[in-house]
Amino acid sequence: MVEASKKVRPWRTDVIAASQLSYKDVPLCRPVAIELTFYFPRPKSHFRTGKFAGMLKENAPLWTTSNADGDLDKLCRATLDGLSHKTGGMILIDDSICARLTAEKRYVLNTPPGCLVRVVELA
């Protein structure tokens, strides 16, 4: 399968590198729940101008639905692939052990863009 987006491979590579840095144990092989929170930078149109420059407009959204930020399902798939030992990740023996997945896309203000990943083994 060939990915249509040129952003998938670099993202997956970054997830692999982060998993290798943050997890030093053997890959998990029991069912897991995974929470993914994707953070995206705000566009300039979300900010006020003039003496209030730098402040958000009252109607600035919290959630991103922009095509430029990607489809949530594709973001999840690329991230789970990067966590999987089969593709070089260190956390999951395979992404098929994910039994529960929660994901969201949000805008950030004073933190860098990226993804917060939380993995919990299920009983």
C-alpha positions, -999 to 999 in steps of 0.1 A, spaced: 0 0 0 13 35 -9 4 64 13 -11 94 -6 1 120 19 38 129 20 34 138 56 27 102 68 62 88 65 80 117 84 52 116 111 56 78 115 94 82 118 90 109 145 66 86 164 90 57 162 119 79 174 98 92 203 87 57 213 123 46 213 133 75 236 104 72 260 99 34 264 127 11 274 108 -21 282 97 -50 260 68 -42 237 33 -47 252 15 -78 239 -17 -76 260 -48 -56 250 -44 -19 255 -64 13 255 -48 42 237 -56 79 240 -43 103 213 -46 140 215 -33 158 184 -23 194 188 -22 218 159 -10 254 157 -36 281 154 -40 301 122 -35 338 123 -72 343 117 -79 331 152 -61 361 167 -72 396 173 -53 426 159 -42 460 171 -36 466 208 -52 431 215 -28 413 191 -18 380 204 -52 374 221 -76 349 207 -109 361 192 -140 351 212 -151 328 184 -118 310 179 -126 273 179 -110 247 203 -112 218 178 -97 217 143 -117 204 114 -94 218 88 -85 196 58 -49 208 61 -46 192 95 -56 158 82 -83 132 88 -84 119 124 -86 83 113 -55 87 92 -36 105 120 -45 76 143 -34 50 118 0 66 112 6 71 149 -4 35 159 19 22 131 47 42 147 41 27 181 42 -8 167 73 -30 169 66 -43 134 74 -9 120 103 0 143 83 14 173 89 1 208 56 2 227 32 -23 210 41 -57 197 15 -49 170 -11 -21 167 -38 -48 165 -36 -52 203 -53 -18 206 -88 -27 219 -99 8 227 -90 40 210 -99 76 219 -86 105 197 -91 142 193 -77 171 172 -73 204 191 -57 237 185 -29 248 209 -18 283 220 13 282 241 25 247 236 42 231 206 22 211 181 24 173 182 6 144 198 1 133 234 0 95 235 -13 76 265 -12 38 265 -28 17 293 -28 -21 295 -63 -35 299 -70 -62 325 
